[in-house]
Amino acid sequence: MYTPQDERRLYEQAKQLLKDNFGKAADVVERLREGIVYADWKYYVQNEPTLSDAEYDALYKQLKDIEAAHPELVTADSPTQRVAQGLSERFPTVSHLVPMLSLDNTYNADDLTDWDRRCRELAGTDEIEYCVEPKYDGAGISLIYDDDKLARGATRGDGVMGEDVTVNIRQIKAIPLSATFARYGVKQVEIRGEIVIHKKVFDAYNKQRVGEGLSPLANPRNAASGTLRILDPSEVRKRGLNSLLYHISDYTLLPGASRPGELGTHYDALKWLYSMGFPTPAPDMTVFKHIDGVIKYCHEFEARRDDLPYEVDGLVIKVNDFAMQAQMGATSHHPRWAVAYKFKARQATSKLVDVEFQVGRTGAITPVAKIEPVHIGGVTVTSVSLFNEDVIREKDLKIGDTVLVERAGDVIPYIVKPMAELRDGSERDIKFPTHCPACQSQLERQPEEAAWRCINMNCPVQLVEHIIHYVSKDAMDIRGLGAANIQKFYDLDILKDVPGIYHIDWSKLKGLEGFGEKSMTNLKLAIEQSKKQPLNRLIFGLGIRFVGETTAKTLANATSDIREFYTWDADRFSTLEDIGPKVASSVVDFFAREENRAVIQKLDESGVNLLNEHKGESVADGVLAGKTFLFTGTLSQFKRSDAEKIVEDRGGSILGGVSAKLNYLVVGEEAGSKLEKAKKLGTVNILTEQGFLELVGS
């Protein structure tokens, strides 16, 4: 098996051989085959492509050209004589009713014109109707319906055998669990399609991964393919997969397929599926009588590909008539009656010239690669996020590397890998900083987290975000001091840190737009009132990592003075309700830092309340005394904060997550993972909003 370095070398060598002397092709044909087999395995099984799509297609085309010119070199195990490999051992394998072939690729008008010529020769007529549909960039699947029920869902696999992922397929709401095929005399049917992810869903999932300190997925195709192989169906359900079905494997099973005017065409068959509730490209399909119309449409469609909700890497052109398809037949690799028109690649190579380290609003340090300008997918890319130190180490990136860069649709650019085989020894290791680039505070990294963070409250990069959080409604609730005004005050050197809120030079506000006498009077009053806020609001407003409103209440109720926490260790914090090791460690780190203690001291000197006169008090005789609650989803009858107050006013307490300590989970609309976890525990009482109101007697 060849390494990626060998594969790249073979690719470059093959190009040179073809350029210099086609007769030398026999010298490398075997190595070309092995390189393609390796690429197939990495792409389909490992979900870790080693070449861009364009490079792979070029490599495959060169092998085809060599074998076409030298038939004596063709062997039975050549990649051109079989469907690409792709089986995983994680799921049982099953046979497809009809082999799932690949598609031949074209890249320009000349290729399409040549393909059209071959089609007309095979069909024996110049009257060919073509159906054009988007080529979705996802994971191929095969669905079998028996007696109107979804009996099996399988991955494409090697085209002959696939992985049985029925339990995961059933989690995709777009795929019907039953249909009405029997009404048309169809007992069994195999439908082909693609599992896809909506761009917005994919972007949101990647943002979630980055927020958790994980590297993002490279593209929706990898995300779809990887999700199908997850062993936990409930996790598959949360990923938001969708599907588009584009082929019935045996058209002779269709009602009236051989009779004109019924289901004798691909277009009519997909419209028929669509009418029965199946997701198909029917709304986006177009029929043309001549290849010139197809070519024009391809160019127009490529220009608006980014406007589509799903990633599309080309268009598929099919001979529309089923009988004509049967006459034209197929090779062992692809049908002769269909071809893919591939759009321009969204990958390119560039040089990594430097790495800058940026401080995010939460203190996370993000390495950003500076690369030589490269044009990808309609934009010029010069900067690419590397996310965290682990990504740099895992990819073995070095300054001076030639790197493969990918951009899928509106997704941020992403470095797929370095071209290690092109290194000449001048490359340098990337050194991750130990201190904050903005304030020089020592960076810290929590166990099981990927990101290094600066947790200095006075870090200049984070200050504006800290102030915005501090004055927010659920924290100190200083109305009139919104995000825009805070940024303006910071830029004008009026406000530089949280304690500075209580020492604003009001003379500097005179003449500023939006700050008349009444506005300043109202703001002064709001700032003065914030000094009397209860301790839990101050703790939440300090922006301690992992400390939300509920945990802030737990902490406040455990002390009479916030400064008592200076001497607490993680074990003591962990004894509090719903505070685990991760939260405890974060709180200890926060209160141990001298700069954070200095902020608290300044707040005290400014008259801000640091005390809790009601330490440990609760409504012991309330109707919910001793009961724990958690709310999830969107509540329709009241705000979540109001619902939590109802619980606390009646003696109950709010937890931060689902655990064995939770008594009641109140579920609103679009409830997520908390509901699933509560069901698995089996010990949690699950209430609707109405059930909650009945419980509290309101």
VENJOKA-V139651 format. One record per helix or strand of 2 or more residues. SS is the DSSP state (h for helix, s for strand). FROM is the first residue (numbers start at 1). TO is the last residue. Records with the same first field share a line. If there is no record, write none. Layout:
BEGIN
SS: FROM-TO / FROM-TO
END
This chain:
BEGIN
h: 4-20 / 22-27 / 29-45 / 53-69 / 71-73 / 79-81 / 109-123 / 166-169 / 181-184 / 199-211 / 220-228 / 233-238 / 251-253 / 266-275 / 281-284 / 291-303 / 305-307 / 322-328 / 389-395 / 420-422 / 460-470 / 483-491 / 499-503 / 506-508 / 517-530 / 535-541 / 549-557 / 562-567 / 570-574 / 581-592 / 594-605 / 640-649 / 673-681 / 689-696
s: 93-95 / 102-106 / 130-136 / 139-146 / 149-155 / 161-164 / 188-197 / 241-248 / 286-288 / 312-319 / 334-342 / 347-359 / 364-376 / 379-385 / 398-399 / 402-406 / 414-418 / 428-429 / 628-632 / 653-654 / 664-667 / 685-687
END
